[in-house]
Amino acid sequence: EVRLVESGGGLVQAGGSLRLSCAASGFIYGDNIMGWFRQAPGKEREGVACISSIGDFTIYDYSVGGRFTISRDNAKNTTYLQMTDLKPEDTAVYYCALTSWRGGTFIWDSIEIYDAWGQGTQVTVSS
């Protein structure tokens, strides 16, 4: 059983910054991937970024254009998404997710492979 809880969302002006946090509790074994996803109204849930167990690799969706940084602090069981230069099109509910991973090829932004999800945190960017 793994529980994920997101926090840090809010209302910001375009060009502003937010740092989202994902606190994990419960048993996590082996290598894993933590991902950030987002879902805007009327849109499919889409991958934003992911990070490996020890942070030795990260993957970002092209849409974030270098503005976002994913990181994790395993001592705190927390994964972060630092977002800068936010744009109105970034407005969405942001979710963190966890999947076990033993190495090899995987589709990082596939919702199907993630085993645990948080409830989401709202990010709204005004123009």
C-alpha positions as CSV (number, residue, x, y, z in Angstrom):
1,E,0.0,0.0,0.0
2,V,1.4,3.3,-1.1
3,R,-0.2,6.7,-0.6
4,L,0.7,9.8,-2.4
5,V,-0.3,13.3,-1.4
6,E,0.3,16.4,-3.6
7,S,0.6,19.9,-2.3
8,G,1.8,23.3,-3.5
9,G,-0.7,24.2,-6.1
10,G,-2.4,27.5,-6.3
11,L,-3.2,30.6,-8.3
12,V,-0.3,32.4,-9.9
13,Q,0.2,35.0,-12.6
14,A,1.8,34.1,-15.9
15,G,5.5,34.1,-15.5
16,G,5.3,33.1,-11.9
17,S,6.6,30.0,-10.2
18,L,5.4,27.2,-8.0
19,R,6.9,24.2,-6.4
20,L,4.7,21.1,-6.1
21,S,5.4,18.4,-3.6
22,C,4.4,14.8,-3.5
23,A,4.7,13.1,-0.2
24,A,4.8,9.3,-0.3
25,S,4.0,6.9,2.5
26,G,3.8,3.1,2.6
27,F,6.0,0.4,1.4
28,I,8.0,1.0,-1.8
29,Y,10.4,-1.7,-2.8
30,G,13.0,-2.0,-5.6
31,D,13.6,0.5,-8.3
32,N,10.8,2.9,-9.2
33,I,9.8,5.8,-11.2
34,M,7.9,8.8,-9.9
35,G,6.0,10.8,-12.4
36,W,4.1,14.1,-12.6
37,F,1.0,14.3,-14.7
38,R,-1.5,17.0,-15.4
39,Q,-5.0,17.1,-16.6
40,A,-6.8,20.2,-17.9
41,P,-10.5,20.5,-18.2
42,G,-11.8,18.5,-21.1
43,K,-8.3,17.1,-21.8
44,E,-6.6,13.8,-21.4
45,R,-4.2,13.3,-18.5
46,E,-0.7,13.8,-19.8
47,G,2.7,13.2,-18.6
48,V,4.8,16.1,-17.5
49,A,8.0,14.6,-16.1
50,C,9.4,11.5,-14.4
51,I,12.4,10.7,-12.3
52,S,14.2,7.5,-11.4
53,S,14.7,6.1,-7.9
54,I,17.9,7.9,-7.2
55,G,17.4,10.8,-9.5
56,D,20.0,9.6,-12.0
57,F,17.7,10.3,-14.9
58,T,14.8,12.5,-15.6
59,I,12.4,12.8,-18.6
60,Y,10.3,15.8,-19.5
61,D,7.5,16.3,-21.9
62,Y,8.4,18.7,-24.7
63,S,5.6,21.0,-23.8
64,V,7.3,22.2,-20.6
65,G,10.1,23.7,-22.6
66,G,12.8,23.5,-20.0
67,R,10.7,25.5,-17.5
68,F,10.1,22.6,-15.1
69,T,12.4,20.6,-13.0
70,I,11.6,17.3,-11.3
71,S,13.6,16.2,-8.2
72,R,13.2,13.9,-5.3
73,D,14.4,13.6,-1.7
74,N,14.2,10.0,-0.7
75,A,15.1,10.7,2.9
76,K,11.9,12.8,3.0
77,N,9.9,10.4,0.8
78,T,9.1,13.5,-1.3
79,T,9.2,14.2,-5.0
80,Y,9.1,17.8,-6.3
81,L,8.1,19.6,-9.4
82,Q,9.6,23.1,-9.6
83,M,7.7,25.1,-12.2
84,T,8.9,28.4,-13.5
85,D,7.7,30.8,-16.2
86,L,4.3,29.4,-15.8
87,K,1.8,30.0,-18.7
88,P,-1.9,29.9,-18.8
89,E,-1.8,26.6,-20.7
90,D,-0.1,25.1,-17.7
91,T,-3.4,25.4,-15.8
92,A,-4.4,21.9,-14.8
93,V,-4.8,19.5,-11.9
94,Y,-1.3,18.1,-11.3
95,Y,-0.9,14.5,-10.1
96,C,2.0,12.5,-8.9
97,A,2.3,8.8,-9.6
98,L,4.5,5.9,-8.7
99,T,5.4,2.7,-10.6
100,S,7.9,0.0,-9.9
101,W,10.6,-0.4,-12.5
102,R,13.3,-3.0,-12.9
103,G,15.1,-1.2,-15.7
104,G,14.7,-1.3,-19.4
105,T,12.4,0.3,-21.9
106,F,9.2,1.7,-20.7
107,I,6.7,4.3,-21.9
108,W,7.2,6.8,-19.2
109,D,4.1,8.9,-19.8
110,S,1.7,5.9,-20.0
111,I,-1.0,6.2,-17.3
112,E,-1.5,2.5,-17.4
113,I,1.9,1.6,-15.9
114,Y,1.6,3.7,-12.8
115,D,0.4,1.8,-9.7
116,A,-0.4,4.6,-7.2
117,W,-1.7,8.1,-7.7
118,G,-2.3,11.1,-5.6
119,Q,-5.5,13.1,-5.5
120,G,-4.1,16.0,-7.4
121,T,-3.4,19.7,-6.7
122,Q,-4.8,22.5,-8.7
123,V,-2.5,24.9,-10.5
124,T,-4.1,27.9,-12.1
125,V,-2.1,30.4,-14.1
126,S,-3.8,33.7,-14.9
127,S,-2.9,35.9,-17.9
